[in-house]
């Protein structure tokens, strides 16, 4: 590997035998070296291959200000998650997750705790990716001795989900906020605490996520089942009262008028939950 550009003592841009550029990292890998020099493969701890030029340029600038240990630890976390994910991660995770990791460790060393208001929704809606987040804080504890909170695991989960889905952070946060807000309204109308692992709750969250996406894109379902709405409303008065609160919240926060068919679907879901966990 031949050095093209030295980023810092621990990172260089280099070319392989085919002339393809990579970012190679290793402790002291560039110490005493100059552009054009060969680097010893034995000293390379990680080679990053970022597919797009934009991501490569961003990573080159980003890597200058992040300690090598944090970058290598981030890579270890990402590699572990990628092995257990059925979807390829977008390259941007090497920047976003590493940046978050660096900030999280800095906060922890300063005794600053953070909270994530979406932890419950993230855990319920993305259980697989949340397990990656829990694995991340375990890896961090093993490597650094620093114990991060479950809220930090949820933050890591957000990076894994966006890397899998290619969604913008804003869109991701909007959907999660919507799901959590509506979920909280339903919980307030139940007697017993919700077991968020049960099928009925998971189905409800799935419905809410697609509903949120329709609201964000401005799509509305055509109302075809007025008679069914009247029948369900009459049969499930407690569910209807709860759904009316949901409708009012959506109108106020998103300026979206919920249609009859959507109200019907919500009543069916809410009634199922009220039967399982009790209606107030």
Secondary structure as UniProt FT lines:
FT   STRAND          2..8
FT   TURN            9..10
FT   STRAND          11..15
FT   TURN            17..18
FT   STRAND          21..25
FT   TURN            27..32
FT   TURN            35..36
FT   HELIX           41..43
FT   STRAND          46..48
FT   HELIX           53..63
FT   TURN            64..65
FT   HELIX           68..84
FT   TURN            91..92
FT   HELIX           93..109
FT   TURN            110..111
FT   TURN            117..118
FT   HELIX           119..125
FT   HELIX           127..144
FT   HELIX           150..165
FT   HELIX           169..188
FT   TURN            196..197
FT   HELIX           199..217
FT   HELIX           226..235
FT   HELIX           237..254
FT   HELIX           260..277
//
